[in-house]
Amino acid sequence: MQTVSITSKWQVHIPVAVRKMLKLEKPTQVIVSVASGAIVMRPEKSRILRMGGSLRGRKPVKPINLDRVRDYIDYSKW
């Protein structure tokens, strides 16, 4: 546990050791909450990760019947 200071603009410096443990990179947003009288900060997922699963994939493609495709190929031009 490390002690940090709060500036006159309410800014807090996150120590290097903590940033490395959490693999934080700048710029990063954090979620701040209060639990049992303590300030809790946890990294927010990136926008890409938050959107995971929200986009629909393409419609399933019907399997191609190769025997029917061969019926439509004109082999006389080869």
Gaussian input, Z-matrix of N, CA and C with variables (Angstrom, degrees):
# hf/3-21g

backbone

0 1
 N
 C     1     B1
 C     2     B2     1     A1
 N     3     B3     2     A2     1     D1
 C     4     B4     3     A3     2     D2
 C     5     B5     4     A4     3     D3
 N     6     B6     5     A5     4     D4
 C     7     B7     6     A6     5     D5
 C     8     B8     7     A7     6     D6
 N     9     B9     8     A8     7     D7
 C    10    B10     9     A9     8     D8
 C    11    B11    10    A10     9     D9
 N    12    B12    11    A11    10    D10
 C    13    B13    12    A12    11    D11
 C    14    B14    13    A13    12    D12
 N    15    B15    14    A14    13    D13
 C    16    B16    15    A15    14    D14
 C    17    B17    16    A16    15    D15
 N    18    B18    17    A17    16    D16
 C    19    B19    18    A18    17    D17
 C    20    B20    19    A19    18    D18
 N    21    B21    20    A20    19    D19
 C    22    B22    21    A21    20    D20
 C    23    B23    22    A22    21    D21
 N    24    B24    23    A23    22    D22
 C    25    B25    24    A24    23    D23
 C    26    B26    25    A25    24    D24
 N    27    B27    26    A26    25    D25
 C    28    B28    27    A27    26    D26
 C    29    B29    28    A28    27    D27
 N    30    B30    29    A29    28    D28
 C    31    B31    30    A30    29    D29
 C    32    B32    31    A31    30    D30
 N    33    B33    32    A32    31    D31
 C    34    B34    33    A33    32    D32
 C    35    B35    34    A34    33    D33
 N    36    B36    35    A35    34    D34
 C    37    B37    36    A36    35    D35
 C    38    B38    37    A37    36    D36
 N    39    B39    38    A38    37    D37
 C    40    B40    39    A39    38    D38
 C    41    B41    40    A40    39    D39
 N    42    B42    41    A41    40    D40
 C    43    B43    42    A42    41    D41
 C    44    B44    43    A43    42    D42
 N    45    B45    44    A44    43    D43
 C    46    B46    45    A45    44    D44
 C    47    B47    46    A46    45    D45
 N    48    B48    47    A47    46    D46
 C    49    B49    48    A48    47    D47
 C    50    B50    49    A49    48    D48
 N    51    B51    50    A50    49    D49
 C    52    B52    51    A51    50    D50
 C    53    B53    52    A52    51    D51
 N    54    B54    53    A53    52    D52
 C    55    B55    54    A54    53    D53
 C    56    B56    55    A55    54    D54
 N    57    B57    56    A56    55    D55
 C    58    B58    57    A57    56    D56
 C    59    B59    58    A58    57    D57
 N    60    B60    59    A59    58    D58
 C    61    B61    60    A60    59    D59
 C    62    B62    61    A61    60    D60
 N    63    B63    62    A62    61    D61
 C    64    B64    63    A63    62    D62
 C    65    B65    64    A64    63    D63
 N    66    B66    65    A65    64    D64
 C    67    B67    66    A66    65    D65
 C    68    B68    67    A67    66    D66
 N    69    B69    68    A68    67    D67
 C    70    B70    69    A69    68    D68
 C    71    B71    70    A70    69    D69
 N    72    B72    71    A71    70    D70
 C    73    B73    72    A72    71    D71
 C    74    B74    73    A73    72    D72
 N    75    B75    74    A74    73    D73
 C    76    B76    75    A75    74    D74
 C    77    B77    76    A76    75    D75
 N    78    B78    77    A77    76    D76
 C    79    B79    78    A78    77    D77
 C    80    B80    79    A79    78    D78
 N    81    B81    80    A80    79    D79
 C    82    B82    81    A81    80    D80
 C    83    B83    82    A82    81    D81
 N    84    B84    83    A83    82    D82
 C    85    B85    84    A84    83    D83
 C    86    B86    85    A85    84    D84
 N    87    B87    86    A86    85    D85
 C    88    B88    87    A87    86    D86
 C    89    B89    88    A88    87    D87
 N    90    B90    89    A89    88    D88
 C    91    B91    90    A90    89    D89
 C    92    B92    91    A91    90    D90
 N    93    B93    92    A92    91    D91
 C    94    B94    93    A93    92    D92
 C    95    B95    94    A94    93    D93
 N    96    B96    95    A95    94    D94
 C    97    B97    96    A96    95    D95
 C    98    B98    97    A97    96    D96
 N    99    B99    98    A98    97    D97
 C   100   B100    99    A99    98    D98
 C   101   B101   100   A100    99    D99
 N   102   B102   101   A101   100   D100
 C   103   B103   102   A102   101   D101
 C   104   B104   103   A103   102   D102
 N   105   B105   104   A104   103   D103
 C   106   B106   105   A105   104   D104
 C   107   B107   106   A106   105   D105
 N   108   B108   107   A107   106   D106
 C   109   B109   108   A108   107   D107
 C   110   B110   109   A109   108   D108
 N   111   B111   110   A110   109   D109
 C   112   B112   111   A111   110   D110
 C   113   B113   112   A112   111   D111
 N   114   B114   113   A113   112   D112
 C   115   B115   114   A114   113   D113
 C   116   B116   115   A115   114   D114
 N   117   B117   116   A116   115   D115
 C   118   B118   117   A117   116   D116
 C   119   B119   118   A118   117   D117
 N   120   B120   119   A119   118   D118
 C   121   B121   120   A120   119   D119
 C   122   B122   121   A121   120   D120
 N   123   B123   122   A122   121   D121
 C   124   B124   123   A123   122   D122
 C   125   B125   124   A124   123   D123
 N   126   B126   125   A125   124   D124
 C   127   B127   126   A126   125   D125
 C   128   B128   127   A127   126   D126
 N   129   B129   128   A128   127   D127
 C   130   B130   129   A129   128   D128
 C   131   B131   130   A130   129   D129
 N   132   B132   131   A131   130   D130
 C   133   B133   132   A132   131   D131
 C   134   B134   133   A133   132   D132
 N   135   B135   134   A134   133   D133
 C   136   B136   135   A135   134   D134
 C   137   B137   136   A136   135   D135
 N   138   B138   137   A137   136   D136
 C   139   B139   138   A138   137   D137
 C   140   B140   139   A139   138   D138
 N   141   B141   140   A140   139   D139
 C   142   B142   141   A141   140   D140
 C   143   B143   142   A142   141   D141
 N   144   B144   143   A143   142   D142
 C   145   B145   144   A144   143   D143
 C   146   B146   145   A145   144   D144
 N   147   B147   146   A146   145   D145
 C   148   B148   147   A147   146   D146
 C   149   B149   148   A148   147   D147
 N   150   B150   149   A149   148   D148
 C   151   B151   150   A150   149   D149
 C   152   B152   151   A151   150   D150
 N   153   B153   152   A152   151   D151
 C   154   B154   153   A153   152   D152
 C   155   B155   154   A154   153   D153
 N   156   B156   155   A155   154   D154
 C   157   B157   156   A156   155   D155
 C   158   B158   157   A157   156   D156
 N   159   B159   158   A158   157   D157
 C   160   B160   159   A159   158   D158
 C   161   B161   160   A160   159   D159
 N   162   B162   161   A161   160   D160
 C   163   B163   162   A162   161   D161
 C   164   B164   163   A163   162   D162
 N   165   B165   164   A164   163   D163
 C   166   B166   165   A165   164   D164
 C   167   B167   166   A166   165   D165
 N   168   B168   167   A167   166   D166
 C   169   B169   168   A168   167   D167
 C   170   B170   169   A169   168   D168
 N   171   B171   170   A170   169   D169
 C   172   B172   171   A171   170   D170
 C   173   B173   172   A172   171   D171
 N   174   B174   173   A173   172   D172
 C   175   B175   174   A174   173   D173
 C   176   B176   175   A175   174   D174
 N   177   B177   176   A176   175   D175
 C   178   B178   177   A177   176   D176
 C   179   B179   178   A178   177   D177
 N   180   B180   179   A179   178   D178
 C   181   B181   180   A180   179   D179
 C   182   B182   181   A181   180   D180
 N   183   B183   182   A182   181   D181
 C   184   B184   183   A183   182   D182
 C   185   B185   184   A184   183   D183
 N   186   B186   185   A185   184   D184
 C   187   B187   186   A186   185   D185
 C   188   B188   187   A187   186   D186
 N   189   B189   188   A188   187   D187
 C   190   B190   189   A189   188   D188
 C   191   B191   190   A190   189   D189
 N   192   B192   191   A191   190   D190
 C   193   B193   192   A192   191   D191
 C   194   B194   193   A193   192   D192
 N   195   B195   194   A194   193   D193
 C   196   B196   195   A195   194   D194
 C   197   B197   196   A196   195   D195
 N   198   B198   197   A197   196   D196
 C   199   B199   198   A198   197   D197
 C   200   B200   199   A199   198   D198
 N   201   B201   200   A200   199   D199
 C   202   B202   201   A201   200   D200
 C   203   B203   202   A202   201   D201
 N   204   B204   203   A203   202   D202
 C   205   B205   204   A204   203   D203
 C   206   B206   205   A205   204   D204
 N   207   B207   206   A206   205   D205
 C   208   B208   207   A207   206   D206
 C   209   B209   208   A208   207   D207
 N   210   B210   209   A209   208   D208
 C   211   B211   210   A210   209   D209
 C   212   B212   211   A211   210   D210
 N   213   B213   212   A212   211   D211
 C   214   B214   213   A213   212   D212
 C   215   B215   214   A214   213   D213
 N   216   B216   215   A215   214   D214
 C   217   B217   216   A216   215   D215
 C   218   B218   217   A217   216   D216
 N   219   B219   218   A218   217   D217
 C   220   B220   219   A219   218   D218
 C   221   B221   220   A220   219   D219
 N   222   B222   221   A221   220   D220
 C   223   B223   222   A222   221   D221
 C   224   B224   223   A223   222   D222
 N   225   B225   224   A224   223   D223
 C   226   B226   225   A225   224   D224
 C   227   B227   226   A226   225   D225
 N   228   B228   227   A227   226   D226
 C   229   B229   228   A228   227   D227
 C   230   B230   229   A229   228   D228
 N   231   B231   230   A230   229   D229
 C   232   B232   231   A231   230   D230
 C   233   B233   232   A232   231   D231

   B1=1.4444
   B2=1.5229
   B3=1.3240
   B4=1.4593
   B5=1.5169
   B6=1.3150
   B7=1.4592
   B8=1.5224
   B9=1.3321
   B10=1.4600
   B11=1.5198
   B12=1.3109
   B13=1.4657
   B14=1.5165
   B15=1.3156
   B16=1.4597
   B17=1.5206
   B18=1.3435
   B19=1.4619
   B20=1.5205
   B21=1.3324
   B22=1.4677
   B23=1.5301
   B24=1.3332
   B25=1.4695
   B26=1.5241
   B27=1.3218
   B28=1.4617
   B29=1.5215
   B30=1.3104
   B31=1.4537
   B32=1.5253
   B33=1.3320
   B34=1.4563
   B35=1.5222
   B36=1.3151
   B37=1.4647
   B38=1.5247
   B39=1.3298
   B40=1.4629
   B41=1.5274
   B42=1.3256
   B43=1.4675
   B44=1.5323
   B45=1.3212
   B46=1.4656
   B47=1.5233
   B48=1.3186
   B49=1.4709
   B50=1.5275
   B51=1.3212
   B52=1.4684
   B53=1.5241
   B54=1.3316
   B55=1.4704
   B56=1.5178
   B57=1.3175
   B58=1.4686
   B59=1.5230
   B60=1.3350
   B61=1.4656
   B62=1.5243
   B63=1.3409
   B64=1.4644
   B65=1.5218
   B66=1.3406
   B67=1.4694
   B68=1.5273
   B69=1.3335
   B70=1.4610
   B71=1.5169
   B72=1.3155
   B73=1.4530
   B74=1.5119
   B75=1.3139
   B76=1.4547
   B77=1.5092
   B78=1.2568
   B79=1.4661
   B80=1.5305
   B81=1.2974
   B82=1.4594
   B83=1.5162
   B84=1.3108
   B85=1.4547
   B86=1.5133
   B87=1.3334
   B88=1.4555
   B89=1.5161
   B90=1.3048
   B91=1.4571
   B92=1.5223
   B93=1.3277
   B94=1.4560
   B95=1.5204
   B96=1.3271
   B97=1.4621
   B98=1.5252
   B99=1.3208
   B100=1.4581
   B101=1.5187
   B102=1.3303
   B103=1.4611
   B104=1.5242
   B105=1.3002
   B106=1.4772
   B107=1.5228
   B108=1.3226
   B109=1.4590
   B110=1.5140
   B111=1.3202
   B112=1.4684
   B113=1.5237
   B114=1.3169
   B115=1.4638
   B116=1.5241
   B117=1.3196
   B118=1.4681
   B119=1.5221
   B120=1.3245
   B121=1.4649
   B122=1.5165
   B123=1.3271
   B124=1.4622
   B125=1.5165
   B126=1.3316
   B127=1.4619
   B128=1.5253
   B129=1.3233
   B130=1.4571
   B131=1.5191
   B132=1.3219
   B133=1.4657
   B134=1.5227
   B135=1.3120
   B136=1.4556
   B137=1.5249
   B138=1.3057
   B139=1.4707
   B140=1.5202
   B141=1.3082
   B142=1.4675
   B143=1.5180
   B144=1.3320
   B145=1.4640
   B146=1.5229
   B147=1.3355
   B148=1.4698
   B149=1.5221
   B150=1.3247
   B151=1.4621
   B152=1.5223
   B153=1.3097
   B154=1.4569
   B155=1.5170
   B156=1.3107
   B157=1.4530
   B158=1.5152
   B159=1.3409
   B160=1.4575
   B161=1.5291
   B162=1.3078
   B163=1.4620
   B164=1.5190
   B165=1.2839
   B166=1.4653
   B167=1.5192
   B168=1.2904
   B169=1.4565
   B170=1.5192
   B171=1.2785
   B172=1.4607
   B173=1.5192
   B174=1.3177
   B175=1.4609
   B176=1.5234
   B177=1.3088
   B178=1.4655
   B179=1.5265
   B180=1.2920
   B181=1.4627
   B182=1.5228
   B183=1.3311
   B184=1.4618
   B185=1.5220
   B186=1.3140
   B187=1.4654
   B188=1.5288
   B189=1.3057
   B190=1.4618
   B191=1.5262
   B192=1.3169
   B193=1.4560
   B194=1.5303
   B195=1.3230
   B196=1.4615
   B197=1.5206
   B198=1.3129
   B199=1.4608
   B200=1.5264
   B201=1.3223
   B202=1.4687
   B203=1.5216
   B204=1.3295
   B205=1.4629
   B206=1.5194
   B207=1.3011
   B208=1.4688
   B209=1.5271
   B210=1.3235
   B211=1.4654
   B212=1.5263
   B213=1.3318
   B214=1.4608
   B215=1.5313
   B216=1.3115
   B217=1.4639
   B218=1.5229
   B219=1.3316
   B220=1.4607
   B221=1.5324
   B222=1.3296
   B223=1.4568
   B224=1.5274
   B225=1.3337
   B226=1.4654
   B227=1.5281
   B228=1.3353
   B229=1.4647
   B230=1.5198
   B231=1.3083
   B232=1.4676
   B233=1.4534
   A1=107.88
   A2=115.53
   A3=120.85
   A4=109.74
   A5=116.32
   A6=122.13
   A7=108.39
   A8=116.21
   A9=121.48
   A10=108.56
   A11=116.11
   A12=121.72
   A13=110.12
   A14=115.14
   A15=121.85
   A16=106.33
   A17=116.77
   A18=120.71
   A19=110.41
   A20=115.34
   A21=120.62
   A22=111.55
   A23=116.66
   A24=121.24
   A25=110.83
   A26=117.84
   A27=124.93
   A28=112.87
   A29=117.08
   A30=121.08
   A31=109.86
   A32=115.59
   A33=122.03
   A34=108.22
   A35=116.77
   A36=121.60
   A37=108.12
   A38=116.95
   A39=121.35
   A40=107.22
   A41=117.94
   A42=121.04
   A43=112.58
   A44=115.38
   A45=122.27
   A46=111.14
   A47=117.43
   A48=120.42
   A49=110.95
   A50=116.90
   A51=121.05
   A52=109.95
   A53=116.96
   A54=120.03
   A55=110.80
   A56=117.11
   A57=120.16
   A58=111.27
   A59=117.32
   A60=120.14
   A61=111.35
   A62=116.17
   A63=120.66
   A64=112.45
   A65=116.74
   A66=122.44
   A67=111.09
   A68=115.73
   A69=120.78
   A70=109.68
   A71=115.83
   A72=122.44
   A73=107.15
   A74=117.02
   A75=117.97
   A76=109.26
   A77=121.89
   A78=124.98
   A79=110.46
   A80=116.66
   A81=122.75
   A82=108.74
   A83=116.08
   A84=120.28
   A85=108.27
   A86=115.55
   A87=120.84
   A88=109.10
   A89=115.54
   A90=122.00
   A91=106.31
   A92=116.30
   A93=121.65
   A94=108.46
   A95=115.71
   A96=120.64
   A97=108.59
   A98=115.33
   A99=121.41
   A100=107.67
   A101=116.52
   A102=121.83
   A103=108.44
   A104=116.34
   A105=122.24
   A106=111.85
   A107=116.78
   A108=121.11
   A109=114.72
   A110=118.12
   A111=122.17
   A112=109.82
   A113=115.69
   A114=120.94
   A115=107.51
   A116=115.65
   A117=121.03
   A118=107.92
   A119=115.89
   A120=121.09
   A121=107.45
   A122=115.64
   A123=118.29
   A124=108.95
   A125=116.48
   A126=120.34
   A127=110.80
   A128=115.02
   A129=120.08
   A130=108.24
   A131=116.24
   A132=120.22
   A133=109.25
   A134=116.10
   A135=119.97
   A136=109.51
   A137=115.85
   A138=120.10
   A139=111.55
   A140=115.79
   A141=119.42
   A142=110.03
   A143=117.15
   A144=120.12
   A145=111.65
   A146=117.04
   A147=119.73
   A148=111.29
   A149=116.77
   A150=120.44
   A151=112.27
   A152=117.52
   A153=121.10
   A154=112.05
   A155=116.85
   A156=122.13
   A157=114.32
   A158=117.67
   A159=119.04
   A160=112.43
   A161=117.12
   A162=120.24
   A163=109.83
   A164=114.19
   A165=118.92
   A166=109.71
   A167=114.84
   A168=119.89
   A169=109.60
   A170=116.06
   A171=120.08
   A172=109.69
   A173=114.21
   A174=118.71
   A175=108.44
   A176=117.16
   A177=118.71
   A178=110.74
   A179=115.71
   A180=121.47
   A181=108.15
   A182=114.22
   A183=118.08
   A184=109.02
   A185=117.57
   A186=119.13
   A187=110.52
   A188=115.73
   A189=121.11
   A190=109.12
   A191=114.85
   A192=120.60
   A193=107.05
   A194=116.89
   A195=120.75
   A196=112.95
   A197=118.07
   A198=120.15
   A199=110.45
   A200=117.43
   A201=119.78
   A202=110.60
   A203=118.22
   A204=121.11
   A205=109.75
   A206=116.90
   A207=120.70
   A208=111.06
   A209=117.63
   A210=120.68
   A211=111.33
   A212=117.99
   A213=121.55
   A214=113.26
   A215=117.99
   A216=120.72
   A217=108.73
   A218=115.20
   A219=121.02
   A220=108.02
   A221=115.75
   A222=120.98
   A223=112.31
   A224=118.28
   A225=120.54
   A226=111.64
   A227=118.61
   A228=120.86
   A229=111.82
   A230=118.72
   A231=120.78
   A232=109.34
   D1=136.79
   D2=-179.03
   D3=-123.76
   D4=152.19
   D5=177.39
   D6=-96.66
   D7=133.95
   D8=177.20
   D9=-125.68
   D10=162.58
   D11=-179.76
   D12=-104.57
   D13=152.87
   D14=173.25
   D15=-107.00
   D16=126.92
   D17=-177.77
   D18=-78.38
   D19=174.23
   D20=178.39
   D21=-65.45
   D22=-18.05
   D23=177.37
   D24=-98.63
   D25=15.47
   D26=178.08
   D27=65.36
   D28=29.67
   D29=177.42
   D30=-94.13
   D31=146.84
   D32=179.55
   D33=-124.78
   D34=134.52
   D35=176.84
   D36=-91.35
   D37=126.03
   D38=177.56
   D39=-89.74
   D40=121.33
   D41=-177.21
   D42=-59.28
   D43=150.71
   D44=-178.10
   D45=-56.70
   D46=-42.83
   D47=-178.04
   D48=-60.19
   D49=-40.23
   D50=179.43
   D51=-69.19
   D52=-42.51
   D53=179.13
   D54=-60.88
   D55=-39.72
   D56=179.66
   D57=-68.77
   D58=-40.67
   D59=179.69
   D60=-62.26
   D61=-38.31
   D62=-178.43
   D63=-91.30
   D64=-2.35
   D65=-178.88
   D66=55.38
   D67=46.10
   D68=179.04
   D69=-81.99
   D70=140.75
   D71=174.64
   D72=-126.70
   D73=152.59
   D74=178.97
   D75=-95.27
   D76=150.33
   D77=-11.12
   D78=-77.48
   D79=141.73
   D80=179.01
   D81=-135.92
   D82=141.47
   D83=174.11
   D84=-101.24
   D85=147.46
   D86=178.15
   D87=-125.56
   D88=154.23
   D89=175.45
   D90=-98.23
   D91=126.76
   D92=-178.39
   D93=-109.40
   D94=131.17
   D95=177.72
   D96=-143.70
   D97=170.35
   D98=177.84
   D99=-117.34
   D100=128.45
   D101=179.05
   D102=-137.17
   D103=121.63
   D104=179.01
   D105=54.14
   D106=41.42
   D107=177.46
   D108=75.77
   D109=12.54
   D110=179.78
   D111=-120.16
   D112=147.84
   D113=175.36
   D114=-83.24
   D115=127.49
   D116=-179.73
   D117=-117.40
   D118=126.70
   D119=177.11
   D120=-119.70
   D121=129.88
   D122=176.25
   D123=-135.60
   D124=142.99
   D125=-177.65
   D126=-61.42
   D127=139.99
   D128=176.01
   D129=-88.82
   D130=144.65
   D131=177.39
   D132=-63.33
   D133=151.27
   D134=177.57
   D135=-65.86
   D136=160.37
   D137=-178.98
   D138=-59.33
   D139=-37.05
   D140=-179.38
   D141=-64.25
   D142=-44.55
   D143=-179.74
   D144=-67.46
   D145=-34.57
   D146=178.49
   D147=-65.56
   D148=-31.67
   D149=-177.46
   D150=-83.68
   D151=-5.29
   D152=-177.78
   D153=-52.77
   D154=126.61
   D155=179.25
   D156=85.72
   D157=-5.25
   D158=-177.71
   D159=-84.99
   D160=-18.89
   D161=179.94
   D162=-97.09
   D163=137.40
   D164=178.67
   D165=-80.03
   D166=147.83
   D167=175.40
   D168=-83.17
   D169=179.44
   D170=176.83
   D171=-70.25
   D172=159.83
   D173=176.78
   D174=-64.84
   D175=145.47
   D176=178.61
   D177=-60.27
   D178=136.97
   D179=-179.54
   D180=-90.06
   D181=135.85
   D182=177.89
   D183=-66.53
   D184=141.68
   D185=177.52
   D186=-63.58
   D187=144.28
   D188=-178.93
   D189=-88.07
   D190=129.51
   D191=176.73
   D192=-88.90
   D193=104.19
   D194=-175.75
   D195=-64.77
   D196=-28.70
   D197=178.41
   D198=-65.09
   D199=-38.88
   D200=178.98
   D201=-71.14
   D202=-34.95
   D203=178.60
   D204=-64.11
   D205=-41.99
   D206=-179.38
   D207=-62.55
   D208=-29.64
   D209=178.66
   D210=-66.03
   D211=-27.66
   D212=-177.09
   D213=-91.08
   D214=-9.28
   D215=-179.09
   D216=-81.37
   D217=131.35
   D218=178.35
   D219=-91.86
   D220=100.38
   D221=-177.18
   D222=-80.40
   D223=-6.80
   D224=-176.66
   D225=-70.51
   D226=-20.75
   D227=-178.37
   D228=-85.12
   D229=-1.19
   D230=-178.97
   D231=-93.73

